[in-house]
Amino acid sequence: MSYAELIVAVSIAYVLIGLVFVVIFVSAGVARFDHVARGTSLAFRALILPGSLALWPVLAVKWMSRTRERT
């Protein structure tokens, strides 16, 4: 496997994992992550979708740290 193929494979894995995370985060997690986002519209959730996809590792770490703080 060449370096180019490795970069493409890693990028595809990043996006696929990000898509799974974004579906969960945008549908249910954003309300738990930020209390101000509770009851927001579908337009707001669509607006945060691209950024959430790009930054899913950061959001996942913050979401998990907040979950641990509450327990």
C-alpha positions as CSV (number, residue, x, y, z in Angstrom):
1,M,0.0,0.0,0.0
2,S,1.4,3.3,-1.0
3,Y,1.3,6.5,1.1
4,A,-1.4,7.9,-1.1
5,E,-3.6,4.9,-0.6
6,L,-3.0,5.0,3.2
7,I,-4.0,8.7,3.3
8,V,-7.2,7.9,1.4
9,A,-8.0,4.9,3.6
10,V,-7.4,6.9,6.8
11,S,-9.5,9.8,5.5
12,I,-12.4,7.5,4.6
13,A,-12.2,5.9,8.1
14,Y,-12.2,9.4,9.7
15,V,-15.3,10.5,7.7
16,L,-17.2,7.2,8.3
17,I,-16.6,7.3,12.1
18,G,-17.5,11.0,12.0
19,L,-20.8,10.3,10.2
20,V,-21.8,7.8,12.9
21,F,-20.8,10.2,15.6
22,V,-22.6,13.1,14.0
23,V,-25.9,11.2,13.7
24,I,-25.8,10.5,17.4
25,F,-24.5,13.9,18.5
26,V,-26.8,16.0,16.4
27,S,-29.9,14.0,17.2
28,A,-29.4,13.5,21.0
29,G,-26.0,14.6,22.2
30,V,-26.0,18.3,21.5
31,A,-28.8,18.8,24.0
32,R,-26.8,16.9,26.6
33,F,-23.6,18.7,25.6
34,D,-25.0,22.2,25.9
35,H,-28.1,23.0,27.8
36,V,-28.7,26.1,25.6
37,A,-29.1,23.8,22.6
38,R,-32.2,22.0,24.1
39,G,-35.2,22.4,22.0
40,T,-33.4,23.9,19.0
41,S,-34.8,23.7,15.5
42,L,-33.8,21.3,12.8
43,A,-32.2,24.2,10.9
44,F,-29.8,24.7,13.8
45,R,-28.9,21.1,13.9
46,A,-28.3,21.1,10.1
47,L,-26.1,24.1,10.6
48,I,-23.8,22.4,13.1
49,L,-23.6,19.2,11.2
50,P,-20.5,20.0,9.0
51,G,-18.5,21.4,11.9
52,S,-19.4,18.5,14.0
53,L,-18.3,16.1,11.3
54,A,-15.0,17.9,10.9
55,L,-14.3,18.2,14.6
56,W,-15.8,15.0,15.9
57,P,-12.8,13.8,17.9
58,V,-12.7,17.1,19.9
59,L,-16.5,16.9,20.5
60,A,-16.3,13.3,21.5
61,V,-13.6,13.9,24.1
62,K,-15.5,16.9,25.5
63,W,-18.8,15.0,25.6
64,M,-17.2,12.0,27.4
65,S,-15.5,14.3,29.9
66,R,-18.8,16.0,30.7
67,T,-20.5,12.7,31.1
68,R,-17.8,11.5,33.6
69,E,-18.1,14.8,35.5
70,R,-21.8,14.2,36.0
71,T,-21.5,10.6,37.3
